[in-house]
Amino acid sequence: MDKAYDKIRKYLNFEFSTGCTTGEDYKEFERKYINYLKKMCLSYGWELVKPRKGHYELSAFIKKQDQYVYLSISDVRFFLNEWYNHILVRTAKNDSDYHGGRNNYTTLSYLPVAIHQLFIMGA
């Protein structure tokens, strides 16, 4: 998991391209971010569900048995490093619940802890 983490940390302070079509730089970042999430989930016995690719943002659900946590990162073009420092996480009823519980924010390095805490709260 450390290699996947290091691959996306390289995008700290990166200025992404912009335009009406998604840039190749963001597409590469997004693939690496989703790979990191998959590896993180695998190491904790969770499942990455419905990674949703946006124009320059992404969201997904993390599943543990019958519990769900929703996560989202803001548009990487306009919110420098928020994909790392300000990740939205909240409980969800299922993998279609985009409104879910109360909004919480965490950093990439504390993401597994924040998700684990939400699973405990939702139990």
NUKOL-592610 format. One record per residue (C-alpha): x, z, y. Coordinates in steps of 0.5 Angstrom, whole numbers, padded with zeros to 4 digits, always signed. Layout:
N
XZY/...
END
This chain:
123
+0000+0000+0000/+0006+0001+0005/+0008-0006+0005/+0001-0008+0007/+0001-0003+0012/+0007-0005+0015/+0005-0012+0015/-0001-0011+0020/+0003-0006+0024/+0007-0012+0026/+0001-0014+0030/+0002-0008+0035/+0002-0010+0042/+0001-0017+0040/-0003-0022+0044/-0008-0026+0040/-0010-0033+0042/-0016-0034+0045/-0021-0040+0045/-0028-0042+0042/-0025-0043+0035/-0021-0037+0032/-0014-0038+0032/-0009-0038+0026/-0006-0032+0029/-0012-0028+0028/-0014-0031+0021/-0007-0029+0019/-0008-0022+0022/-0015-0021+0019/-0013-0023+0012/-0007-0018+0012/-0012-0013+0015/-0017-0014+0009/-0012-0014+0004/-0009-0007+0007/-0017-0005+0006/-0017-0007-0001/-0011-0004-0003/-0013+0003+0001/-0019+0003-0003/-0016+0001-0010/-0011+0007-0009/-0017+0012-0007/-0022+0009-0013/-0027+0006-0007/-0029-0001-0007/-0029-0005-0001/-0036-0009+0000/-0038-0014+0005/-0032-0015+0009/-0035-0019+0015/-0030-0024+0019/-0032-0025+0026/-0030-0029+0031/-0024-0024+0033/-0027-0018+0030/-0028-0015+0023/-0033-0010+0019/-0034-0008+0012/-0037-0003+0008/-0033+0002+0003/-0037+0005-0003/-0036+0011-0007/-0041+0011-0013/-0047+0011-0009/-0045+0013-0002/-0042+0008+0004/-0038+0008+0010/-0038+0003+0015/-0032+0001+0019/-0031-0004+0025/-0026-0006+0029/-0027-0009+0036/-0025-0016+0039/-0017-0016+0038/-0016-0021+0044/-0019-0016+0049/-0018-0009+0047/-0010-0009+0045/-0009-0004+0039/-0016-0002+0038/-0016-0005+0031/-0010+0001+0030/-0012+0006+0035/-0020+0006+0035/-0023+0004+0029/-0031+0005+0028/-0033+0009+0022/-0040+0012+0020/-0044+0014+0014/-0049+0008+0012/-0055+0008+0007/-0052+0002+0004/-0048-0004+0005/-0053-0007+0010/-0054-0001+0014/-0050-0003+0020/-0053+0002+0025/-0052+0008+0020/-0050+0015+0022/-0046+0018+0028/-0040+0014+0031/-0033+0017+0029/-0027+0014+0031/-0020+0014+0028/-0013+0011+0027/-0011+0006+0022/-0006+0012+0019/-0012+0017+0019/-0017+0012+0016/-0017+0014+0009/-0018+0021+0011/-0023+0020+0016/-0027+0016+0010/-0026+0021+0005/-0029+0026+0010/-0035+0022+0011/-0036+0021+0004/-0036+0029+0004/-0041+0030+0010/-0046+0025+0006/-0045+0028+0000/
END
